[in-house]
Amino acid sequence: MASHNDFGKKAEELACDFLIRKGFQIVARNYRFDKAEIDIIAQKGTFLSIVEVKARTNVSFGNPESFVSKKKIQLLVKAANHYVIENELDVEVRFDIISIINKKNTYSIDFIENSFFHF
């Protein structure tokens, strides 16, 4: 049986493949700043997608995307701001979630664009 970390890595691979098929360029993975980590930073045209990947094998306790906390959102916003400033980018930033559910090695992927707004 695959470990939790293996499933997380597999989910991120699936998410990257999904984004590439949608026309995105993956510009960074597992970008860390301070206490924050962004799973995937992808660009399409003039906008930057900050992607949080959430994966579950069971939805009894709710869909994967419902596990993104306010604290996590604050950390993502902080890291995204740092990334944009550090790389002197002139882009529109959007926060997306890719929710992946694994049922007996069949993966369903839900792409939630503009999943939350930053203030």
PAMARKE-127436 format. One record per atom (N, C-alpha, C): residue number from 1; atom name; x, y, z. Coordinates in pm, whole numbers, m for minus. Each point is the difference from the previous one (the first is absolute). Last residue first. Example, Ala and Ser with C-alpha at 12.3 -4.5 7.8 and 13.67 -1.06 7.14 Angstrom:
 seq atom     px     py     pz
   2    N   1285   m225    708
   2   CA     82    119      6
   2    C    m77    109     73
   1    N     29   m572     m7
   1   CA    m89    119      0
   1    C     90    120      0
//
This chain:
 seq atom     px     py     pz
 119    N   m720   3965     64
 119   CA    m28    139     34
 119    C    124     68     53
 118    N   m179   m450   m335
 118   CA     90     52    103
 118    C    m30    147     23
 117    N   m304   m448   m178
 117   CA     54    132    m32
 117    C     85     49    116
 116    N   m145   m514   m214
 116   CA    m17     98    108
 116    C     64    130    m43
 115    N    m53   m349   m311
 115   CA    m61    m69    113
 115    C    m15     88    123
 114    N    115     23   m514
 114   CA    m37    110     90
 114    C    m66    m54    126
 113    N     m1   m389   m305
 113   CA     68    125    m31
 113    C    m52    112     91
 112    N     29   m549      7
 112   CA    m82    108     55
 112    C     77    130    m18
 111    N    m18   m533   m190
 111   CA     80    123     m7
 111    C    m88    115     44
 110    N     20   m565     61
 110   CA    m87    116     m6
 110    C     88    124      7
 109    N     39   m569   m102
 109   CA     67    128     21
 109    C   m103    112    m18
 108    N     49   m568    108
 108   CA    m85    106    m53
 108    C     64    133     39
 107    N    180   m541    m60
 107   CA     13    135     53
 107    C   m102     94    m64
 106    N    102   m545    123
 106   CA    m67     81   m100
 106    C     m6    140     59
 105    N    174   m371    251
 105   CA     90     40   m109
 105    C    m70     61   m121
 104    N   m249   m100    404
 104   CA     54   m124    m59
 104    C     82     29   m126
 103    N   m171    417    151
 103   CA    m84   m113     38
 103    C     51   m121    m75
 102    N    153    533    123
 102   CA     47   m130    m49
 102    C    m93   m109     53
 101    N     m2    567    m97
 101   CA    m54   m111     80
 101    C     42   m130    m67
 100    N    137    563      4
 100   CA     14   m133    m61
 100    C    m52   m106     96
  99    N     14    570   m121
  99   CA    m49   m101     93
  99    C      5   m136    m70
  98    N    219    517    m44
  98   CA    m25   m123    m75
  98    C    m30   m107    104
  97    N    m25    567     m4
  97   CA     17   m127     71
  97    C    m24   m111   m100
  96    N    157    562    m17
  96   CA    m80   m113    m45
  96    C     26   m121     90
  95    N     78    574    m60
  95   CA     18   m115     89
  95    C    m98   m110    m39
  94    N    263    444   m260
  94   CA   m127    m69     29
  94    C     33   m120     89
  93    N    230    496   m211
  93   CA     13   m122     78
  93    C   m137    m56     34
  92    N    253    318   m401
  92   CA   m118     m7     86
  92    C     11   m134     73
  91    N    441    274   m178
  91   CA   m104    m98    m29
  91    C   m119     20     92
  90    N    516    143    m92
  90   CA   m115     87    m22
  90    C   m114    m91    m45
  89    N    491    m82    293
  89   CA   m100    m37    m99
  89    C   m112    103     m7
  88    N    454    m88    254
  88   CA    m37    122    m71
  88    C   m100    m27   m112
  87    N    192   m301    351
  87   CA     24    m24   m142
  87    C    m40    117    m90
  86    N    m55     19    477
  86   CA    135    m52    m17
  86    C     35    m19   m149
  85    N   m446    122    119
  85   CA     94    111     22
  85    C    143    m45    m28
  84    N   m337   m330    m23
  84   CA    m23    101   m105
  84    C    101    114     12
  83    N      1   m334    338
  83   CA     44    m55   m129
  83    C    m11    105   m111
  82    N   m171    108    430
  82   CA    147     m6      0
  82    C     52    m48   m135
  81    N   m463     m8     68
  81   CA     48    138     m9
  81    C    152      4     m8
  80    N   m196   m417     77
  80   CA    m25     45   m137
  80    C     50    143    m20
  79    N     14   m183    435
  79   CA    101    m62    m87
  79    C    m16     46   m145
  78    N   m326    146    311
  78   CA    131     55     37
  78    C    110    m55    m93
  77    N   m432   m179    m43
  77   CA      1    139    m48
  77    C    138     63     27
  76    N    m79   m430    173
  76   CA     10     m4   m146
  76    C     11    141    m58
  75    N    m80    m45    463
  75   CA    137    m39    m34
  75    C     21     m3   m151
  74    N   m435     84    162
  74   CA     89    112     35
  74    C    145    m31    m39
  73    N   m314   m346    m51
  73   CA    m23    105   m100
  73    C     92    119     27
  72    N     m5   m343    317
  72   CA     68    m45   m121
  72    C    m13    106   m110
  71    N   m240     72    394
  71   CA    143     15     26
  71    C     81    m38   m124
  70    N   m462    m75     m3
  70   CA     29    144    m13
  70    C    149     26     21
  69    N   m114   m491   m177
  69   CA    m37     87    113
  69    C     29    147    m28
  68    N   m119   m466   m282
  68   CA     91    115    m11
  68    C    m46    102    105
  67    N   m225   m424   m101
  67   CA    105     m5    101
  67    C    105    110    m15
  66    N   m379   m102   m296
  66   CA    m52     59    125
  66    C    105     m1    111
  65    N     67   m201   m438
  65   CA     17    146      0
  65    C    m50     66    129
  64    N    m53   m481    m84
  64   CA    137     43     30
  64    C     16    152     13
  63    N   m475   m213    119
  63   CA     83      4   m120
  63    C    138     55     34
  62    N   m275   m251    388
  62   CA    m12    117    m85
  62    C     93     m8   m119
  61    N    m53   m347    329
  61   CA     10    118     84
  61    C     m8    130    m80
  60    N    m23   m430   m213
  60   CA    m94     m9    113
  60    C     m1    127     85
  59    N    254   m152   m416
  59   CA    m66    130     16
  59    C   m102      1    113
  58    N    487   m266   m169
  58   CA   m131    m18     59
  58    C    m63    137     20
  57    N    431    m55   m165
  57   CA    m47   m130    m48
  57    C   m143    m24     47
  56    N    290    479   m117
  56   CA    m59    m89    101
  56    C    m35   m133    m65
  55    N    276    521    m78
  55   CA    m34   m135    m45
  55    C    m52    m83    117
  54    N    145    531   m200
  54   CA    m59    m72    113
  54    C    m45   m136    m51
  53    N    327    454   m147
  53   CA    m49   m134    m37
  53    C    m50    m68    126
  52    N     77    531   m180
  52   CA      5    m88    117
  52    C    m60   m134    m44
  51    N    214    442   m284
  51   CA    m84   m120      9
  51    C     29    m79    127
  50    N     33    494   m280
  50   CA     59    m57    122
  50    C    m90   m118     34
  49    N     85    285   m472
  49   CA    m90    m83     80
  49    C     78    m60    116
  48    N     38    447   m351
  48   CA     72   m100     76
  48    C   m101    m73     87
  47    N    m34    306   m487
  47   CA    m35    m27    139
  47    C     75   m119     57
  46    N     13    193   m459
  46   CA     43    102     96
  46    C    m45    m30    142
  45    N     46   m404   m336
  45   CA    m16    139    m44
  45    C     53     95    105
  44    N     m6   m408    216
  44   CA    m69     m9   m128
  44    C    m27    143    m43
  43    N    295   m309    405
  43   CA    m32    123    m71
  43    C    m68    m31   m132
  42    N    108   m222    536
  42   CA    m14    m20   m144
  42    C    m38    132    m65
  41    N    181   m262    480
  41   CA    m20    133    m57
  41    C      1    m20   m151
  40    N    m84   m340    456
  40   CA     31     23   m141
  40    C    m23    147    m34
  39    N      2   m148    462
  39   CA     19   m127    m70
  39    C     46     22   m143
  38    N    104    319    419
  38   CA    m95     m3   m110
  38    C     28   m128    m78
  37    N    101    168    530
  37   CA     43    m75   m116
  37    C   m113      2   m103
  36    N    190    278    490
  36   CA    m98    m34   m103
  36    C     62    m86   m109
  35    N    199    232    389
  35   CA    m64   m125     42
  35    C    m99    m51   m105
  34    N    383    301   m171
  34   CA    m34      7    140
  34    C    m64   m133     42
  33    N     16    m39   m469
  33   CA     38    131     53
  33    C    m48      5    143
  32    N     49   m372   m457
  32   CA     m7     30    144
  32    C     43    143     28
  31    N   m194   m357   m415
  31   CA     68    127     28
  31    C    m21     35    147
  30    N   m122   m400   m309
  30   CA     40     m1    141
  30    C     84    123     36
  29    N    m25     m8   m496
  29   CA    m69   m101     81
  29    C     57      4    140
  28    N    m33    331   m489
  28   CA     62    m41    127
  28    C    m86   m106     67
  27    N    m94    160   m442
  27   CA    120     82     23
  27    C     69    m34    131
  26    N   m348   m212   m404
  26   CA     35    m16    142
  26    C    129     78     23
  25    N   m394     90   m371
  25   CA    142    m34     13
  25    C     28     m9    149
  24    N   m487    m73   m288
  24   CA     84     70     99
  24    C    145    m43    m14
  23    N   m406   m170   m241
  23   CA     75    111    m60
  23    C     86     80     95
  22    N   m277   m413     65
  22   CA    m85    119     m7
  22    C     75    122    m54
  21    N    224   m412     78
  21   CA   m102    m28   m103
  21    C    m94    119    m19
  20    N    313     25    347
  20   CA     70      6   m130
  20    C    m98    m25   m114
  19    N   m160    m54    439
  19   CA     22    141    m33
  19    C     68     17   m135
  18    N    m59   m440    167
  18   CA   m130     60    m29
  18    C     17    146    m45
  17    N    378   m231    157
  17   CA    m40    m51   m132
  17    C   m131     65    m45
  16    N    141     94    437
  16   CA     88     65    m99
  16    C    m39    m43   m142
  15    N   m224   m213    354
  15   CA    m40    141     m9
  15    C     84     73   m105
  14    N    113   m444    106
  14   CA   m126      4    m75
  14    C    m46    143    m21
  13    N    374    m62    274
  13   CA     33    m36   m139
  13    C   m125      9    m88
  12    N    m60     54    461
  12   CA     64    118    m58
  12    C     41    m25   m145
  11    N   m179   m362    239
  11   CA   m104    102    m20
  11    C     60    125    m63
  10    N    294   m341    133
  10   CA    m77    m44   m118
  10    C   m106    106    m34
   9    N    239     62    397
   9   CA     87     24   m116
   9    C    m73    m35   m129
   8    N   m224   m100    398
   8   CA     13    145    m15
   8    C     85     37   m121
   7    N    m33   m453    124
   7   CA   m126     47    m59
   7    C      4    151    m23
   6    N    360   m191    224
   6   CA      0    m45   m139
   6    C   m125     48    m71
   5    N     30     77    462
   5   CA     88     89    m77
   5    C      7    m38   m146
   4    N   m244   m280    296
   4   CA    m68    129    m14
   4    C     84     96    m85
   3    N    100   m511    m93
   3   CA     m8     85    118
   3    C    m75    130    m32
   2    N    m79   m495   m238
   2   CA     77    124    m10
   2    C    m18     84    126
   1    N    m27   m548    m36
   1   CA    m84    119      0
   1    C     88    125      0
//
